[in-house]
Amino acid sequence: MLKNLVFTTLIALGIFSIACAPDQETNTQVDPEVVVMMDRDLRNVHPKFWASSTEKGISDQLFQRLIDLHPETYQPIPVLASDVPALNAKENSIDFEIRENATWHDGAPITAKDLEFTLKFAFSPFLEQSIDSAFYHFIKDVIPDESNPRKASFMLDEIVPDPVYSAGSLTIIPSHVHDPDGLFEKYSVNQFWEGSDDISNDSSLKALCRSILEGIYSWDPAYLIGSGPYGFQSRVEGQSITLSKIENHWGKSLSGSNPWFVANPSTITYKVVSEPIQKKIELENQTVDLYRFTTSFLPTIKDNESVSSGYQMEKVTFFGFVYIGLNRQSPIL
């Protein structure tokens, strides 16, 4: 079976689905262990603090969104949510319900409490580094359903393009892991959203957030407990990161119809190789299964028979994005 070289002209998201796909020629599973070569070590893979497409790609194996886009049709499909809801235009709200059997890697159930916590986390004044702080500010509150612990209403402050997908694209994190003593529970999502002085002056909450940041950036595995089909296994600083397949994953029965639950290799190891010459050696020796590169590396391997005989080269198009931040509190804007 040929290994994969992925040639891209755009640094973007999602190469990891290729590493996890069945062999198209033989219709069999890929090798149980897959090695992905990457150019540099990673800062962290927490879903709220990733800083590169590679970090995000790994994070997406560990954590899940309420809804996501199907990689072929680009239509929203439910992931953690039981379905793709509709916007309640009259109330300017969206009701999300978590799948009944959805659990975190440690076995704890995923509930509306986690939805609330995720947005409180995003709006916390002590966690302004979070990538969610700007993206989801159109959600002003989360109202849990009193009769269903897995259901909550997202209250919108304004209508944004495709509000259901925009809200549903939120990656959910476990409240019991990040806030075991329930310090965030003293306040509502709306209080965090409005920037309550009570929150800003809460020294205990500030200390907790500082501890969370220290844990995340020191690669404390507790903060990488997610709900996705892969779990964090290990990291060797400057060398590799390894994920392992969750054998009894709660969404395993959905893998035949929902691509966000597919997990083929038993382990995926992301190997750091920074020097171009060493990359060439790795490819010639076929010690890696997948490598994504851009035009600058192409001359190094273009006419190399040792590489071309063992790898299948593909040019792949990915989604990319450009972020332009605007200070909406400025009168000029």
MOVENRA-V375864 format. One record per pair of residues at least 12 apart in sequence whose C-alpha atoms are under 10 Angstrom apart, sorted by sequence separation. I is the first residue (numbers start at 1). J is the second residue. D is the distance in whole Angstrom. If there is no record, write none. Layout:
i->{I I}
j->{J J}
d->{D D}
This chain:
i->{6 19 20 42 43 44 45 46 47 66 67 68 84 85 98 99 121 122 141 142 143 155 187 221 230 231 232 233 249 279 5 20 41 42 45 46 47 65 66 67 68 83 84 98 119 120 122 123 141 142 154 186 221 230 231 232 4 19 20 40 41 44 45 46 65 66 67 81 82 83 97 98 118 119 122 123 140 141 142 154 221 229 230 231 232 249 4 19 39 44 45 47 64 65 66 67 81 82 83 97 122 139 140 141 184 219 229 230 231 3 19 38 46 47 64 65 66 67 68 80 81 82 83 96 138 139 140 141 219 229 230 231 247 19 45 46 47 63 64 66 67 80 81 82 98 119 123 138 139 140 228 229 230 246 271 280 284 45 66 67 80 81 82 119 138 139 140 219 228 229 231 245 270 279 283 79 80 81 82 96 137 138 139 183 186 227 229 230 244 245 247 269 3 16 78 79 80 82 119 136 137 138 139 184 229 245 246 269 270 271 280 284 286 291 2 15 78 80 81 119 120 137 138 183 184 228 229 244 245 246 268 270 276 279 280 283 284 285 286 289 290 292 294 1 80 119 120 138 183 227 228 229 243 244 245 279 284 285 289 290 291 292 293 1 2 79 80 119 182 183 227 228 229 243 244 245 277 283 284 286 288 290 292 1 139 184 227 243 244 276 280 283 284 286 292 1 116 117 138 183 242 243 244 281 282 283 284 285 286 116 179 229 242 243 280 281 284 1 3 115 116 139 181 241 242 243 280 283 284 2 3 115 116 138 139 180 241 242 283 1 67 113 115 138 179 240 241 242 1 66 80 112 113 136 137 178 179 240 241 3 5 66 112 113 135 136 178 229 230 239 240 241 4 66 112 135 228 229 230 239 240 66 111 112 136 178 179 228 229 230 238 239 240 136 178 228 229 233 235 238 239 115 135 155 177 228 229 230 232 233 234 235 236 237 238 239 112 113 114 115 116 230 231 232 233 236 238 111 112 113 115 116 178 230 15 16 111 112 113 115 116 132 230 13 14 15 110 111 112 113 115 132 12 13 14 17 110 111 112 11 12 13 16 63 109 111 112 11 12 13 14 15 16 62 63 11 13 14 15 62 12 13 14 16 17 178 12 13 16 94 143 177 178 14 93 142 143 177 13 95 141 142 143 177 178 93 94 95 96 97 102 141 142 177 66 93 95 96 140 141 174 177 93 95 98 100 139 140 141 173 174 97 98 99 119 139 140 141 173 174 97 98 99 118 119 121 140 141 173 174 97 98 118 119 140 141 173 174 17 96 97 98 118 119 121 139 140 172 173 96 97 115 117 118 138 171 172 95 96 97 115 116 117 118 137 14 95 96 115 116 117 118 121 136 137 94 95 96 114 115 117 121 94 95 114 115 116 117 93 94 95 114 115 118 124 133 92 93 94 113 114 117 92 93 94 110 113 114 117 92 93 110 111 113 121 91 92 93 110 111 120 88 91 92 93 109 110 117 120 124 92 93 108 123 87 88 92 117 120 122 123 124 125 82 96 108 116 117 120 121 123 124 125 81 82 87 94 95 104 105 108 116 119 120 123 124 48 81 89 93 94 104 119 120 122 123 125 92 93 96 103 106 117 118 119 120 121 122 123 124 125 87 96 113 116 117 120 123 124 48 94 104 116 119 120 126 48 94 115 116 119 125 126 87 124 125 87 88 124 86 87 49 86 48 85 86 126 127 49 50 51 84 85 126 48 49 50 84 124 125 126 48 49 124 126 127 47 48 49 85 126 127 46 47 48 84 125 126 129 47 48 124 127 127 81 126 76 77 80 121 76 79 75 78 79 77 80 76 80 76 69 67 68 67 68 66 67 67 68 69 66 67 68 65 66 67 68 65 66 67 68 65 66 67 64 65 66 64 65 66 64 65 63 64 65 63 64 63 60 63 59 106 110 109 105 106 108 105 106 107 104 105 106 48 104 105 47 48 103 104 105 47 48 103 104 105 47 48 102 103 105 47 102 105 46 105 105 107 105 107 105 104 105 103 104 80 102 103 80 102 103 79 101 102 100 101 99 99 63 62 63 64 65 62 63 64 65 49 62 63 64 59 61 62 63 64 60 61 62 63 49 59 60 61 62 63 48 49 60 61 62 63 59 60 61 62 46 60 61 62 45 46 59 61 80 44 45 58 59 79 43 44 46 59 43 44 45 58 43 44 79 43 47 46 47 45 46 45 46 47 79 44 46 78 79 80 62 77 79 61 62 77 78 79 58 61 62 77 58 61 62 58 45 72 70 71 70 71 69 70 135 69 134 68 134 67 43 41 42 65 41 42 64 41 42 64 40 41 42 40 41 42 61 40 41 60 61 38 61 38 61 37 36 35 36 35 36 35 34 58 33 58 32 54 42 41 34 35 41 42 33 34 39 40 41 32 33 34 35 36 37 38 39 40 41 31 32 33 34 35 36 37 38 39 40 41 30 31 32 33 34 35 36 37 38 39 40 29 30 31 32 33 34 35 36 37 38 39 40 29 30 31 32 33 34 35 36 37 38 39 37 39 21 39 21 38 17 20 21 22 37 17 20 21 22 19 20 21 17 19 20 37 17 19 20 37 17 20 71 20 19 37 36 37 16 35 36 37 38 39 34 35 36 37 38 39 34 35 36 37 38 39 34 35 36 37 38 33 34 35 36 37 31 30 53 19 19 18 19 16 15 15 16 15 5 3 11 11 3 5 9 10 11 4 5 6 7 8 9 10 3 4 5 6 7 8 9 10 3 4 5 6 7 8 9 2 3 4 5 6 7 8 9 3 4 5 6 7 7 7 15 5 15 5 14 15 3 13 14 3 5 6 12 13 14 2 3 4 5 6 7 8 9 10 11 12 13 2 3 4 5 6 7 8 9 10 11 12 13 2 3 4 5 6 7 8 9 10 11 12 13 1 2 3 4 5 6 7 8 9 10 11 12 1 2 3 4 5 6 7 8 10 11 1 2 6}
j->{18 31 32 54 55 56 57 58 59 78 79 80 96 97 110 111 133 134 153 154 155 167 199 233 242 243 244 245 261 291 18 33 54 55 58 59 60 78 79 80 81 96 97 111 132 133 135 136 154 155 167 199 234 243 244 245 18 33 34 54 55 58 59 60 79 80 81 95 96 97 111 112 132 133 136 137 154 155 156 168 235 243 244 245 246 263 19 34 54 59 60 62 79 80 81 82 96 97 98 112 137 154 155 156 199 234 244 245 246 19 35 54 62 63 80 81 82 83 84 96 97 98 99 112 154 155 156 157 235 245 246 247 263 36 62 63 64 80 81 83 84 97 98 99 115 136 140 155 156 157 245 246 247 263 288 297 301 63 84 85 98 99 100 137 156 157 158 237 246 247 249 263 288 297 301 98 99 100 101 115 156 157 158 202 205 246 248 249 263 264 266 288 23 36 98 99 100 102 139 156 157 158 159 204 249 265 266 289 290 291 300 304 306 311 23 36 99 101 102 140 141 158 159 204 205 249 250 265 266 267 289 291 297 300 301 304 305 306 307 310 311 313 315 23 102 141 142 160 205 249 250 251 265 266 267 301 306 307 311 312 313 314 315 24 25 102 103 142 205 206 250 251 252 266 267 268 300 306 307 309 311 313 315 25 163 208 251 267 268 300 304 307 308 310 316 26 141 142 163 208 267 268 269 306 307 308 309 310 311 142 205 255 268 269 306 307 310 28 30 142 143 166 208 268 269 270 307 310 311 30 31 143 144 166 167 208 269 270 311 30 96 142 144 167 208 269 270 271 31 96 110 142 143 166 167 208 209 270 271 34 36 97 143 144 166 167 209 260 261 270 271 272 36 98 144 167 260 261 262 271 272 99 144 145 169 211 212 261 262 263 271 272 273 170 212 262 263 267 269 272 273 150 170 190 212 263 264 265 267 268 269 270 271 272 273 274 148 149 150 151 152 266 267 268 269 272 274 148 149 150 152 153 215 267 53 54 149 150 151 153 154 170 268 52 53 54 149 150 151 152 154 171 52 53 54 57 150 151 152 52 53 54 57 104 150 152 153 53 54 55 56 57 58 104 105 54 56 57 58 105 56 57 58 60 61 222 57 58 61 139 188 222 223 60 139 188 189 223 60 142 188 189 190 224 225 141 142 143 144 145 150 189 190 225 115 142 144 145 189 190 223 226 143 145 148 150 189 190 191 223 224 148 149 150 170 190 191 192 224 225 149 150 151 170 171 173 192 193 225 226 150 151 171 172 193 194 226 227 71 150 151 152 172 173 175 193 194 226 227 151 152 170 172 173 193 226 227 151 152 153 171 172 173 174 193 71 152 153 172 173 174 175 178 193 194 152 153 154 172 173 175 179 153 154 173 174 175 176 153 154 155 174 175 178 184 193 153 154 155 174 175 178 154 155 156 172 175 176 179 155 156 173 174 176 184 155 156 157 174 175 184 153 156 157 158 174 175 182 185 189 158 159 174 189 154 155 159 184 187 189 190 191 192 150 164 176 184 185 188 189 191 192 193 150 151 156 163 164 173 174 177 185 188 189 192 193 118 151 159 163 164 174 189 190 192 193 195 163 164 167 174 177 188 189 190 191 192 193 194 195 196 159 168 185 188 189 192 195 196 121 167 177 189 192 193 199 122 168 189 190 193 199 200 162 199 200 163 164 200 163 164 127 164 127 164 165 205 206 129 130 131 164 165 206 129 130 131 165 205 206 207 130 131 206 208 209 130 131 132 168 209 210 130 131 132 168 209 210 213 132 133 209 212 213 168 213 164 165 168 209 165 168 165 168 169 168 171 168 172 169 165 164 165 165 166 165 166 167 168 169 167 168 169 167 168 169 170 168 169 170 171 169 170 171 169 170 171 170 171 172 171 172 171 172 173 172 173 173 171 174 171 222 227 227 224 225 227 225 226 227 225 226 227 170 226 227 170 171 226 227 228 171 172 227 228 229 172 173 227 228 230 173 228 231 173 232 246 249 248 250 249 249 250 249 250 227 249 250 228 250 251 228 250 251 250 251 250 251 224 224 225 226 227 225 226 227 228 213 226 227 228 224 226 227 228 229 226 227 228 229 216 226 227 228 229 230 216 217 228 229 230 231 228 229 230 231 216 230 231 232 216 217 230 232 251 216 217 230 231 251 216 217 219 232 217 218 219 232 218 219 254 219 223 223 224 223 224 224 225 226 258 224 226 258 259 260 243 258 260 243 244 259 260 261 241 244 245 260 242 245 246 243 232 259 258 259 259 260 259 260 325 260 325 260 326 260 237 236 237 260 237 238 260 238 239 261 238 239 240 239 240 241 260 240 241 260 261 239 262 240 263 240 240 240 241 241 242 242 242 268 244 270 245 270 270 270 264 265 271 272 264 265 270 271 272 264 265 266 267 268 269 270 271 272 273 264 265 266 267 268 269 270 271 272 273 274 264 265 266 267 268 269 270 271 272 273 274 264 265 266 267 268 269 270 271 272 273 274 275 265 266 267 268 269 270 271 272 273 274 275 274 276 259 279 262 279 259 262 263 264 279 260 263 264 265 263 264 265 262 264 265 282 263 265 266 283 264 267 318 268 268 287 287 288 268 287 288 289 290 291 287 288 289 290 291 292 288 289 290 291 292 293 289 290 291 292 293 289 290 291 292 293 289 289 320 289 290 290 291 290 290 291 292 292 283 283 292 293 286 288 292 293 294 288 289 290 291 292 293 294 288 289 290 291 292 293 294 295 289 290 291 292 293 294 295 289 290 291 292 293 294 295 296 291 292 293 294 295 297 298 316 307 317 308 317 318 307 317 318 308 310 311 317 318 319 308 309 310 311 312 313 314 315 316 317 318 319 309 310 311 312 313 314 315 316 317 318 319 320 310 311 312 313 314 315 316 317 318 319 320 321 310 311 312 313 314 315 316 317 318 319 320 321 311 312 313 314 315 316 317 318 320 321 312 313 317}
d->{9 9 10 8 8 9 9 9 6 6 5 9 8 9 7 9 8 8 8 5 8 10 8 8 10 5 6 9 9 9 10 10 10 7 6 6 8 9 5 7 10 8 9 7 8 10 9 9 6 6 8 9 8 6 5 9 8 10 8 10 10 10 5 9 6 5 6 10 8 8 9 7 9 8 8 8 8 5 9 10 10 10 5 6 10 10 8 7 10 9 9 9 7 6 5 9 6 6 9 8 9 6 6 7 9 9 9 4 6 9 9 8 9 7 7 8 9 8 9 9 5 6 8 9 10 6 6 8 8 6 5 10 9 8 9 9 9 10 10 9 7 8 4 5 9 8 10 9 5 5 9 6 9 8 8 10 9 10 9 10 6 6 8 9 6 6 9 10 8 8 10 7 9 10 9 9 6 9 10 9 9 5 8 10 10 10 9 9 10 8 8 9 10 9 10 8 9 10 8 10 8 6 10 10 6 7 8 10 9 10 7 8 9 10 9 10 9 10 9 9 9 9 8 8 7 8 8 8 5 10 10 10 8 9 7 10 9 8 8 10 9 10 10 8 7 8 10 8 6 8 9 8 10 6 6 10 5 8 8 10 10 9 10 10 10 10 9 8 10 10 8 8 8 9 4 8 9 8 5 10 10 10 10 8 10 10 9 6 6 8 9 6 9 7 10 8 8 10 9 8 7 5 9 10 9 9 9 9 8 6 9 10 6 6 10 9 8 10 9 8 8 10 10 8 4 8 8 8 10 10 10 10 8 9 8 10 6 6 8 8 10 10 9 9 8 7 5 9 9 8 9 9 10 8 10 9 9 5 7 10 10 9 9 8 9 7 9 8 9 8 4 9 10 8 6 9 8 6 10 6 6 10 10 8 9 9 9 7 7 7 9 5 9 8 7 10 6 9 9 7 8 9 9 9 10 9 10 10 10 10 9 9 10 9 9 10 9 8 9 9 8 9 9 10 10 10 10 9 6 8 8 10 10 8 9 9 6 5 9 10 9 8 9 9 8 9 9 5 6 9 9 9 9 5 8 9 7 7 6 9 6 7 7 9 9 9 9 7 8 9 9 7 8 10 10 9 7 6 10 9 10 6 9 9 10 9 9 10 9 10 9 7 7 9 9 8 9 7 10 10 8 6 10 9 10 10 10 9 10 9 10 5 8 8 9 9 9 10 7 5 9 10 10 9 10 7 9 5 8 9 10 9 9 8 9 9 9 9 9 8 9 5 9 8 10 9 9 7 8 7 6 6 8 9 6 10 7 9 9 8 4 9 6 10 9 8 8 8 8 6 7 9 9 6 9 10 9 7 6 9 9 9 8 8 7 9 6 6 6 10 8 7 9 10 10 8 4 8 7 8 6 10 6 6 6 9 9 9 6 5 9 6 9 10 9 10 10 5 7 9 5 9 9 5 8 9 7 8 9 6 6 9 9 9 8 8 6 9 7 9 7 10 9 8 10 9 9 10 9 10 8 10 9 8 10 10 8 7 9 10 9 10 8 10 10 9 9 8 8 9 9 6 10 9 10 10 9 9 9 10 10 9 10 5 6 8 9 9 9 9 7 7 7 8 9 6 7 10 9 10 10 10 9 9 9 9 9 9 9 8 9 10 8 9 8 8 6 8 10 9 8 10 6 8 8 9 8 9 10 10 9 8 8 9 8 7 7 10 9 9 6 10 7 10 7 10 8 9 7 9 9 8 9 6 8 6 8 8 9 9 9 5 6 9 9 7 9 6 9 9 6 8 10 8 7 8 9 8 10 9 9 9 9 8 8 10 9 9 9 9 7 9 9 9 10 10 9 9 9 9 9 9 7 7 10 9 9 9 7 9 8 5 6 10 5 6 9 7 6 8 10 5 6 9 9 5 7 8 4 7 5 6 7 6 9 7 8 7 9 10 10 10 9 10 9 7 10 6 8 9 7 6 9 10 6 6 10 8 9 5 8 7 10 6 8 9 9 9 8 9 9 8 10 7 9 10 8 10 10 9 8 9 9 9 9 9 9 7 9 6 9 10 6 7 10 8 10 9 8 7 8 7 9 7 5 6 9 9 5 5 6 9 9 6 5 9 10 9 5 8 9 9 10 6 7 9 10 9 7 6 5 9 9 10 6 6 7 9 8 7 9 9 10 9 9 7 9 9 10 9 10 6 9 9 7 8 9 9 9 7 10 9 10 7 9 10 6 8 10 10 8 10 10 9 9 10 8 8 7 8 10 10 9 8 9 10 10 9 10 10 10 9 10 10 8 8 7 9 10 8 10 9 9 8 10 10 10 10 9 10 7 8 8 5 10 10 8 7 9 9 8 9 9 10 9 9 9 10 10 9 9 9 10 10 10 10 10 9 10 10 9 9 10 10 10 9 10 10 9 9 9 6 10 9 6 7 5 8 8 7 8 7 8 5 9 8 4 6 6 6 6 6 6 6 7 8 7 6 5 5 5 5 5 5 5 5 6 7 7 8 7 6 6 6 6 6 6 5 9 8 10 9 9 8 9 7 9 7 8 8 9 9 10 9 8 9 9 8 8 8 8 9 6 7 10 10 5 9 9 9 6 9 9 8 10 9 10 10 10 9 8 9 10 6 9 8 6 8 9 9 10 5 6 6 7 9 8 5 5 5 8 9 6 7 6 8 9 9 8 9 9 10 9 10 9 8 7 8 10 9 9 9 10 8 9 10 9 9 8 10 10 9 8 9 8 7 8 7 8 8 8 6 6 6 6 6 6 10 5 5 5 5 5 5 7 9 6 7 6 6 6 8 10 9 9 8 9 8 9 8 9 9 10 9 10 8 10 10 7 10 10 10 9 6 8 9 10 9 6 8 7 8 8 9 10 6 6 8 6 5 6 6 6 6 8 8 8 6 7 6 5 5 5 5 5 6 8 7 9 5 10 8 5 6 6 6 6 7 7 9 9 7 8 9 6 8 7 9 7 9 8 7 10 9 9 10}
